[in-house]
Amino acid sequence: MRHKRSLQPEYFERIFAGSIDPWEFETSAYEQAKHNHTIAVLSGTRYRRGLEIGCATGVLTNRLGTLCETLLAIDVSPSALTQAQNRCADQHHIGFQQMNFPASTPAEAAFDLIVISEVAYYWDDRDLTLAGRWLGRNLAAGGSLLLVHFTGETDYPQTADGAVEGLRQVLADSVEEADTKRRPSYRLDLWRRRPWA
């Protein structure tokens, strides 16, 4: 088990302030394939209220917006949020907030879609527990929680598998597995909130 602390807001702001596309969200074949897979898994459902935790520069946000009546996109980096807002300027139903989740959380409740893509492995054990508890309170009955994470070697506080399993333990029986896929470089997990939970 890793025991590193969660990466701090300054880490992400330095990265986004220093590069327009630090993780090549716009140009990487890996990112494009992963985003295509993400949207394909969610397509076919219209979500009333969506939340994207860690929207970065808004590449995925722009596509999630087409599936949601309203979408709140949050990120810890003001530089990333500026890019995301500019990218999604024509989708007026998308709102943006700077937020260091899970230390700070949205006021809105009962999201029927929550997307955490390439984020949960940045959290330490304490933050993973905080996040899981918040998700358990704020994912609407029947709502979808989508997790997508790189499975290669990193020096982050969690591995992809560790982060997903940590959230699963906190959420326990309140969610059920709807879909799980492993690709050579990432895993995708779609959970649904049980109606009675």
LINPELIN-V488139 format. One line per field, one symbol per residue. ss: DSSP state (H for helix, E for strand, L for the rest). psi: psi as a letter, one per 30 degrees, with the letter a starting at -180 (. if undefined). burial: + if it has 24 or more other C-alpha atoms within 12 Angstrom, else -. Layout:
BEGIN
ss=???
psi=???
burial=???
END
This chain:
BEGIN
ss=LLLLLLLLHHHHHHHHHHLLLLLLLLLLHHHHHHHHHHHHHHLLLLEEEEEEELLLLLHHHHHHHHHEEEEEEEELLHHHHHHHHHHLLLLLLEEEEELLLLLLLLLLLLEEEEEEELLHHHLLHHHHHHHHHHHHHHEEEEEEEEEEEELLLLLLLLLHHHHHHHHHHHHHHHEEEEEEEELLLEEEEEEEELLLL
psi=klgllkkleeeeeeeeffkeiegheffkeeeeeeeeeeeeeflfkkkejlkjjifbggeeeeeefffkekkkkllfkeeeeeeeeeegffjfgklkkkkikgeklkfllhkfkkkjjhefffkleeeeeeeeeeefffklkflkjkkkkkglklglelleeeeeeeeeeefbgflkkekkkkleflkkkjlkkkff.
burial=-----++++--++--+---+----+-----+--++-+++-++----++++++++++++++++++++++-++++++++++++++++-++--+-++++++++++--++---++++++++++++++++++++++++++++++++++++++++++----+++++++++-+++-++--++++--------++++++++----
END
